[in-house]
Amino acid sequence: LCASILGSILITGCSDEDALKQGANLAANTESQNQETPPSLAPPVKPSLEDLGVRLLPKTGSFNGDYYKITRGMDLLYFYAHNFNGEFDTAAAIAKVYPISDDLGDKKLASLIDKYRDGDQFSKRDTIKLIEPILNDKISKVSGVRNVTIDISSGLSLGDYDFERQGFLTNNSFKDESHEDNFTPYKRGSIRFPDVIDHKLSFINASDFDLIKIPEDAAREISQYNGKYSANVNFKLYGFIHSIAQDKNDSYKIKYVVMQITKIDLVSNLLNDPVRTLATVEL
């Protein structure tokens, strides 16, 4: 390389000393260019909420104290259908609805869905025209509704009382064990109702009730209640609809309505005994 460089420089009429200097500099530059530059280790790009299939809903305005009670999967269907971007497909929705042991909160609607299931393609087309306005009306009624409540009898239970932190530990199956991303509901436990098989309810802040803080005097009564009746308390959760989501990689197309809990009631659950609130905890 140096010989060829010197040869070309000497032809231009430079002195030997200048040629040597220029040749050395050119050789050094060529060597540095041939060295591989290690690629920069850029941090991985975090996927957006849209990439994760999550749509945040607007925060609630002033609260008048009313809560919409979620009692069945149809409630989740109404919330999801109203808040997602896209056209509602009635036939696809009712294909996942099973009014077997539940009247769906509307006996006429349940009867029409049964008729749709049993009909041929002409009967289905006629019946869907009767179902659509009923569903559209119910979906429109959750417009602007954010504050919701639900009764929980499984998936959450009281454990031992932590005297140092002044609260009951819980056996909590609704949280994301990996704690990797609170915005992806399909990474944590959820609730599904038997009437609609492709909608689930998830909780964005499930880890907040790993410990339910209750003063010792109230906790003593609850502990005695559990011990005396060998029965755990039920929970009534209050909060608001935080987001909706669907895992884009999920072939089952499960849809999630996500709730943020703001208050918890611990409720008695004895048969033949009036239900009473044992404690109320604000989160």
Phi, psi and chi 1 to 4 in degrees:
 res  aa     phi    psi   chi1   chi2   chi3   chi4
   1 LEU       -  -47.6  172.9   63.7      -      -
   2 CYS   -62.9  -39.2  -69.1      -      -      -
   3 ALA   -63.5  -42.7      -      -      -      -
   4 SER   -67.7  -37.1   61.4      -      -      -
   5 ILE   -65.5  -47.3  -67.0  172.1      -      -
   6 LEU   -61.8  -38.0  -72.4  175.2      -      -
   7 GLY   -62.8  -44.7      -      -      -      -
   8 SER   -68.4  -34.5   62.4      -      -      -
   9 ILE   -71.8  -40.2  -66.5  174.5      -      -
  10 LEU   -63.3  -31.0  -73.1  172.9      -      -
  11 ILE   -64.2  -29.5  -68.4  171.8      -      -
  12 THR   -75.0   -7.7   63.2      -      -      -
  13 GLY    93.2   15.8      -      -      -      -
  14 CYS   -74.4  159.2  -63.9      -      -      -
  15 SER   -71.8  162.4   67.7      -      -      -
  16 ASP   -60.2  -40.6  -68.8  -14.2      -      -
  17 GLU   -67.2  -42.6 -175.5  176.4   -7.5      -
  18 ASP   -64.7  -39.2  -69.1  -23.9      -      -
  19 ALA   -62.9  -41.3      -      -      -      -
  20 LEU   -63.4  -42.4  -72.1  171.3      -      -
  21 LYS   -64.7  -47.8  -72.0 -179.1  179.3  179.0
  22 GLN   -64.3  -38.4  -67.5 -177.4   37.8      -
  23 GLY   -64.5  -40.4      -      -      -      -
  24 ALA   -65.7  -42.9      -      -      -      -
  25 ASN   -64.4  -42.3  -69.5  -23.6      -      -
  26 LEU   -65.8  -39.1 -176.1   56.5      -      -
  27 ALA   -65.2  -39.2      -      -      -      -
  28 ALA   -65.6  -42.7      -      -      -      -
  29 ASN   -64.2  -40.3  -69.3  -24.0      -      -
  30 THR   -64.1  -39.9  -57.4      -      -      -
  31 GLU   -65.9  -41.6 -176.1  178.1   -5.0      -
  32 SER   -66.9  -34.2   64.3      -      -      -
  33 GLN   -69.0  -29.9  -69.8  174.6    3.9      -
  34 ASN   -77.1  -16.6  -71.4  -24.8      -      -
  35 GLN   -74.7  136.2  -68.1  178.8   -9.6      -
  36 GLU   -76.9  132.7  -67.8 -174.7    2.5      -
  37 THR   -90.2  123.4  -57.3      -      -      -
  38 PRO   -62.5  137.9   21.4  -31.4      -      -
  39 PRO   -65.3  147.1   24.2  -33.1      -      -
  40 SER   -70.7  140.2   58.3      -      -      -
  41 LEU   -90.4   79.1  -61.0  175.7      -      -
  42 ALA   -73.4  143.0      -      -      -      -
  43 PRO   -65.1  148.3   22.7  -32.5      -      -
  44 PRO   -62.1  144.0   21.8  -32.5      -      -
  45 VAL   -76.3  124.2  177.3      -      -      -
  46 LYS   -76.1  130.3 -172.4  175.7 -177.9  179.7
  47 PRO   -63.9  145.9   22.3  -32.2      -      -
  48 SER   -74.8  166.1   66.2      -      -      -
  49 LEU   -60.9  -36.2  -67.8 -179.1      -      -
  50 GLU   -62.5  -40.1 -176.8  178.8   -7.6      -
  51 ASP   -62.2  -33.2  -67.8  -25.2      -      -
  52 LEU   -83.2   -2.6  -64.6  170.5      -      -
  53 GLY    78.1   24.2      -      -      -      -
  54 VAL  -109.2  135.0  177.1      -      -      -
  55 ARG  -123.2  112.8  179.9  168.4 -175.0 -111.0
  56 LEU   -72.1  143.0  -64.2 -179.6      -      -
  57 LEU  -102.0  154.1  -58.4 -176.8      -      -
  58 PRO   -58.2  147.2  -19.9   31.0      -      -
  59 LYS   -68.6  154.3  -68.9 -174.2  177.3 -179.9
  60 THR   -71.2  153.8   56.2      -      -      -
  61 GLY   -87.9 -141.3      -      -      -      -
  62 SER   -67.8  142.7   57.5      -      -      -
  63 PHE  -105.9  125.4  176.4   46.2      -      -
  64 ASN   -95.0    5.9   61.1    5.9      -      -
  65 GLY    93.6   -4.0      -      -      -      -
  66 ASP   -88.9  136.7  -68.1  -25.7      -      -
  67 TYR  -121.0  135.9  -72.0   92.7      -      -
  68 TYR   -82.5  124.6 -178.3  107.8      -      -
  69 LYS   -89.2  120.6 -172.4  169.1 -175.7  178.3
  70 ILE   -85.4  117.4  -63.9  174.3      -      -
  71 THR  -123.6  -13.2   58.3      -      -      -
  72 ARG  -155.1  169.8   52.5  177.0   56.6   88.3
  73 GLY   -64.5  -29.0      -      -      -      -
  74 MET   -59.6  -33.3  -69.1  -59.9  -71.7      -
  75 ASP   -61.6  -41.5  -64.1  -41.7      -      -
  76 LEU   -65.4  -40.5  -57.0 -178.3      -      -
  77 LEU   -59.4  -43.3 -173.7  151.5      -      -
  78 TYR   -62.9  -45.0  -57.6  146.5      -      -
  79 PHE   -64.9  -44.1  -84.4  109.3      -      -
  80 TYR   -66.3  -46.5 -168.9   94.5      -      -
  81 ALA   -60.6  -37.4      -      -      -      -
  82 HIS   -71.7  -31.6  176.8   70.9      -      -
  83 ASN  -103.1   -7.5  -71.2  -66.5      -      -
  84 PHE   -88.2  157.2   90.0  113.2      -      -
  85 ASN   -87.9  116.1  -72.9  -34.5      -      -
  86 GLY   144.1  171.9      -      -      -      -
  87 GLU   -85.5  135.4 -175.2  176.9   -7.0      -
  88 PHE   -75.6  125.6  180.0   66.5      -      -
  89 ASP   -99.8  100.2 -172.9  -24.1      -      -
  90 THR   -61.6  -46.0  -55.3      -      -      -
  91 ALA   -62.5  -42.6      -      -      -      -
  92 ALA   -65.2  -36.6      -      -      -      -
  93 ALA   -67.6  -49.0      -      -      -      -
  94 ILE   -76.1  -12.0   64.1  176.0      -      -
  95 ALA   -65.8  -20.0      -      -      -      -
  96 LYS  -106.2   11.2  -60.0  -64.7  179.4   69.6
  97 VAL  -103.9  131.6  177.7      -      -      -
  98 TYR  -127.8   92.2  -67.8   86.6      -      -
  99 PRO   -81.0   59.3   29.9  -32.0      -      -
 100 ILE   -86.9  -54.2  -62.2  172.3      -      -
 101 SER  -112.5   11.9   58.9      -      -      -
 102 ASP  -143.0  140.5 -171.6  -75.8      -      -
 103 ASP   -86.4    9.0   62.9    5.1      -      -
 104 LEU    64.5   13.0  -52.2 -179.0      -      -
 105 GLY    78.6    2.6      -      -      -      -
 106 ASP  -157.2  104.3 -173.1  -45.2      -      -
 107 LYS   -64.2  -35.3  -68.6 -177.6  179.0  179.6
 108 LYS   -64.9  -44.2 -179.4 -179.9  178.1 -179.2
 109 LEU   -62.4  -44.3  175.6   60.7      -      -
 110 ALA   -60.7  -40.9      -      -      -      -
 111 SER   -65.3  -39.9  176.1      -      -      -
 112 LEU   -67.4  -37.9  -74.9  171.1      -      -
 113 ILE   -67.8  -38.5  -68.4  178.4      -      -
 114 ASP   -61.2  -42.5  -84.4  -23.5      -      -
 115 LYS   -63.9  -39.9 -178.1  178.8  179.1  180.0
 116 TYR   -62.1  -42.5  176.5   86.0      -      -
 117 ARG   -63.7  -37.5  -73.7 -171.0  171.2  -77.1
 118 ASP   -86.7  -10.0  -64.7  -23.7      -      -
 119 GLY   -86.6  163.8      -      -      -      -
 120 ASP   -81.3 -174.8   60.5   19.0      -      -
 121 GLN   -67.2  -28.6   65.4 -177.7   97.7      -
 122 PHE   -74.7  -42.1  -70.7   93.1      -      -
 123 SER   -63.7  -39.7  174.8      -      -      -
 124 LYS   -60.3  -44.0  -73.1 -179.6 -174.6  -66.8
 125 ARG   -63.0  -40.2 -173.4  179.6   65.7  169.4
 126 ASP   -67.9  -40.8  -65.6  -21.5      -      -
 127 THR   -71.5  -35.7  -53.3      -      -      -
 128 ILE   -62.5  -29.3 -155.3   76.5      -      -
 129 LYS   -68.6  -26.6  -67.9  177.7 -178.7  177.8
 130 LEU   -83.8  -30.3  -58.9  175.7      -      -
 131 ILE   -76.3  -39.4  -67.0  173.7      -      -
 132 GLU   -53.7  -50.4  -79.6 -179.6  -22.5      -
 133 PRO   -65.1  -31.0   19.1  -30.4      -      -
 134 ILE   -67.7  -47.3  -61.2  175.5      -      -
 135 LEU   -64.4  -43.3  -84.9 -176.9      -      -
 136 ASN   -61.0  -37.3  -70.5  -22.6      -      -
 137 ASP   -65.9  -43.0  178.0   63.2      -      -
 138 LYS   -68.3  -37.3  -67.8 -178.6  179.0  -63.1
 139 ILE   -65.3  -40.6  -68.6  167.7      -      -
 140 SER   -66.1  -26.7   68.1      -      -      -
 141 LYS   -72.1  -16.1  -73.3 -179.2  178.2  177.7
 142 VAL   -95.2    7.5  -58.6      -      -      -
 143 SER   -61.4  124.1  174.7      -      -      -
 144 GLY    81.4   -7.4      -      -      -      -
 145 VAL   -79.0  127.2  175.2      -      -      -
 146 ARG  -126.1  -34.8  -70.9  -68.5  178.9  -88.4
 147 ASN   -82.8  124.0  -62.2  -67.1      -      -
 148 VAL  -136.1  163.4  -67.3      -      -      -
 149 THR  -141.8  153.8 -177.7      -      -      -
 150 ILE  -150.5  142.8 -177.1  171.3      -      -
 151 ASP   -91.3  132.1  -65.6  -31.8      -      -
 152 ILE  -119.2  125.3  -60.4  -67.7      -      -
 153 SER  -120.0   -3.8   58.9      -      -      -
 154 SER  -147.9  159.1   61.8      -      -      -
 155 GLY    90.3  -14.4      -      -      -      -
 156 LEU  -146.1  126.1 -178.2   65.4      -      -
 157 SER  -149.2  156.9   60.7      -      -      -
 158 LEU   -77.8  140.5  -69.3 -177.0      -      -
 159 GLY  -108.5 -144.2      -      -      -      -
 160 ASP   -74.8  158.1  -67.8  -26.2      -      -
 161 TYR   -86.8  130.4 -171.5   77.7      -      -
 162 ASP   -95.9  103.8 -172.8  -41.7      -      -
 163 PHE   -67.0  -32.1  -69.3   96.8      -      -
 164 GLU   -68.7  -42.2 -177.2  176.6  -11.8      -
 165 ARG   -96.6    0.0  -67.1 -170.0  -71.2  170.7
 166 GLN    57.5   56.9  -66.0  -72.9  -71.1      -
 167 GLY  -170.7  163.0      -      -      -      -
 168 PHE   -84.3  130.2  -79.9  103.9      -      -
 169 LEU   -71.0  154.1  -58.9  171.7      -      -
 170 THR  -125.5  153.3   64.3      -      -      -
 171 ASN   -92.4  104.2  -59.5  -52.2      -      -
 172 ASN  -120.3  109.2  178.0    4.2      -      -
 173 SER   -96.6    5.9   65.6      -      -      -
 174 PHE   -97.2   -4.2  -63.4  120.9      -      -
 175 LYS   -92.2  162.6   62.2 -177.6  178.7  179.7
 176 ASP   -84.6  109.3  173.2   13.6      -      -
 177 GLU   -63.0  -30.0  -66.3  -66.3  -15.8      -
 178 SER   -79.6  -22.2   67.4      -      -      -
 179 HIS    54.9   27.6  -60.7  -72.0      -      -
 180 GLU   -77.8  -42.4  -69.4  177.1   -5.6      -
 181 ASP  -154.2  107.1 -169.1  -16.2      -      -
 182 ASN   -67.5  -13.3  -73.1  -26.5      -      -
 183 PHE   -88.9   -5.0  -77.2   97.3      -      -
 184 THR  -105.6   97.7   50.2      -      -      -
 185 PRO   -66.0  -23.6   22.9  -33.4      -      -
 186 TYR   -75.5    2.3   36.5   85.7      -      -
 187 LYS   -98.5    0.4  -71.9 -173.1  177.0 -179.0
 188 ARG  -134.2  171.6   55.6 -178.7  178.8  -95.8
 189 GLY   -64.8  155.7      -      -      -      -
 190 SER  -152.9  173.9   54.6      -      -      -
 191 ILE  -113.5  132.9  -63.3  171.9      -      -
 192 ARG  -126.6  137.0 -177.2  167.2   66.8 -176.1
 193 PHE   -96.6  152.8  -63.3   88.3      -      -
 194 PRO   -72.5  -16.3   24.0  -34.0      -      -
 195 ASP   -81.4  -25.9   57.7  -38.3      -      -
 196 VAL  -132.7  112.9 -177.1      -      -      -
 197 ILE   -87.1   -9.1   64.3  170.4      -      -
 198 ASP  -113.3   16.8   65.6  -22.9      -      -
 199 HIS  -124.9  137.2  -76.4   65.8      -      -
 200 LYS  -132.4  155.8  -68.1 -176.6  177.2 -177.1
 201 LEU  -108.5  127.8  178.7   67.8      -      -
 202 SER  -125.5  164.7  176.8      -      -      -
 203 PHE  -123.6  122.3  -54.5  104.7      -      -
 204 ILE   -68.2  -29.8 -174.6   72.8      -      -
 205 ASN  -119.2   40.6   60.4  -29.4      -      -
 206 ALA   -58.7  -31.9      -      -      -      -
 207 SER   -67.1  -18.3  -65.2      -      -      -
 208 ASP   -66.5  -21.4  -72.4   -6.8      -      -
 209 PHE  -109.9   32.1   39.9   91.6      -      -
 210 ASP   -63.9  -32.5  -83.8  -11.1      -      -
 211 LEU  -129.6  121.2  177.0   80.3      -      -
 212 ILE  -103.0  108.2  -61.8  179.8      -      -
 213 LYS   -76.1  121.4  -69.3 -167.8  173.7 -176.6
 214 ILE  -141.1  130.6  -63.7  176.1      -      -
 215 PRO   -57.8  155.7  -22.0   32.3      -      -
 216 GLU   -59.6  -37.7  -78.3 -167.2   32.5      -
 217 ASP   -65.0  -43.3   53.3  -11.0      -      -
 218 ALA   -71.1  -36.8      -      -      -      -
 219 ALA   -64.9  -34.0      -      -      -      -
 220 ARG   -61.8  -43.9 -177.1 -175.2  -64.4  -86.5
 221 GLU   -64.6  -42.1  178.9 -174.6   -1.1      -
 222 ILE   -66.0  -40.0  -66.1  170.0      -      -
 223 SER   -64.1  -41.1 -179.7      -      -      -
 224 GLN   -66.4  -36.3  -69.9  172.8  -14.2      -
 225 TYR   -61.6  -46.6  167.7   88.3      -      -
 226 ASN   -62.8  -44.6  -79.4  -10.6      -      -
 227 GLY   -68.3  -39.0      -      -      -      -
 228 LYS   -70.0  -41.3 -179.5  177.8 -179.7 -179.9
 229 TYR  -104.3    1.6  -61.0  107.7      -      -
 230 SER    48.3   40.6  -61.8      -      -      -
 231 ALA  -137.1  137.2      -      -      -      -
 232 ASN   -84.7  158.6 -144.7  -57.6      -      -
 233 VAL   -76.7  158.2  -59.6      -      -      -
 234 ASN   -94.5  170.8  -73.8  -15.3      -      -
 235 PHE  -128.3  140.4  -62.1   83.1      -      -
 236 LYS  -116.2  116.4 -169.7  176.6 -174.5   67.8
 237 LEU  -101.2  135.8  -51.9 -178.3      -      -
 238 TYR  -120.1  146.8  -59.1   84.3      -      -
 239 GLY   175.8 -149.8      -      -      -      -
 240 PHE  -143.1  158.4   59.6   90.7      -      -
 241 ILE   -72.9  116.1  -58.6  -62.5      -      -
 242 HIS   -89.2  -41.6  170.1  -84.2      -      -
 243 SER  -165.8  171.0   54.7      -      -      -
 244 ILE  -127.0  157.4   58.4  173.1      -      -
 245 ALA  -158.0  157.0      -      -      -      -
 246 GLN  -149.8  125.3 -176.8  177.7   15.6      -
 247 ASP   -66.6  116.5 -174.7   -6.1      -      -
 248 LYS   -68.5  -15.9  -66.4 -175.1  176.2 -178.8
 249 ASN   -96.8    5.3  -63.9  -41.8      -      -
 250 ASP   -92.3  115.8  175.3   24.9      -      -
 251 SER   -70.4  -19.6   60.4      -      -      -
 252 TYR   -82.9  -10.2  -65.6  100.4      -      -
 253 LYS    58.0   40.9  -59.2 -174.5 -177.6  -59.0
 254 ILE   -67.0  134.9  -58.9  -62.7      -      -
 255 LYS  -109.6  141.1  -59.4  168.6 -179.6   63.8
 256 TYR  -120.6  132.7  -65.8   84.8      -      -
 257 VAL  -104.4  126.4  174.8      -      -      -
 258 VAL  -110.9  128.4 -177.6      -      -      -
 259 MET  -112.6  139.6 -178.7  178.0  174.7      -
 260 GLN  -105.4  123.2 -179.3  162.3  -22.9      -
 261 ILE   -82.9  134.0  -51.1  -58.0      -      -
 262 THR  -117.8  -19.0   57.4      -      -      -
 263 LYS  -154.0  147.1 -177.1  174.4   71.4  170.9
 264 ILE  -131.0  130.9  -59.7  175.7      -      -
 265 ASP  -103.3  132.0  -77.9  -10.7      -      -
 266 LEU   -92.4  123.9  -84.3   64.8      -      -
 267 VAL  -123.5  140.8 -178.0      -      -      -
 268 SER   -68.4  154.2   64.3      -      -      -
 269 ASN  -139.9   35.6   66.0  -14.3      -      -
 270 LEU   -84.3  137.8  -68.8  177.1      -      -
 271 LEU   -66.8  146.1  -66.6  173.7      -      -
 272 ASN    58.5   29.1  -56.1  -41.4      -      -
 273 ASP  -139.0  133.9 -168.4   53.1      -      -
 274 PRO   -57.1  135.7  -22.0   32.6      -      -
 275 VAL   -69.0  133.4  174.4      -      -      -
 276 ARG  -137.1  152.3   61.6 -170.0  178.8   96.4
 277 THR   -85.2  120.4  -60.8      -      -      -
 278 LEU   -86.0  -29.1  -56.6  173.3      -      -
 279 ALA  -166.2  151.9      -      -      -      -
 280 THR  -124.1  131.0  -62.7      -      -      -
 281 VAL  -125.4  124.8 -180.0      -      -      -
 282 GLU   -89.9  135.9  -58.0  -80.1  -11.3      -
 283 LEU   -98.6      -  -64.1 -177.4      -      -
